[in-house]
Amino acid sequence: MNFQKLTILLSSLLLPSLFYQTFLLSQGFVQQIRVQKEIEKISREIETLRVSVSLQNSLSNLENFVKEKNLVKGNQIKFVEVLEGKTASK
């Protein structure tokens, strides 16, 4: 009879501890998933910024090219045919 009482006593002490540890473990997994989603979101933002910076650099390079070549903006283009080795102009 004493063995049964001891088993019940230990079970009543250890079972809540087991539940609490399971709860903490599940909270850790939930937090890990949240952090992973945040990392993915930030990674997408970084890639968007890289593309944006690359595009800005390209536009800046184009602007410098236009200034260096003294090119002007045309008012209207009706038809342009550029043959190999030829240059189109206004």
Secondary structure as UniProt FT lines:
FT   HELIX           2..68
FT   TURN            69..70
FT   TURN            84..85
//
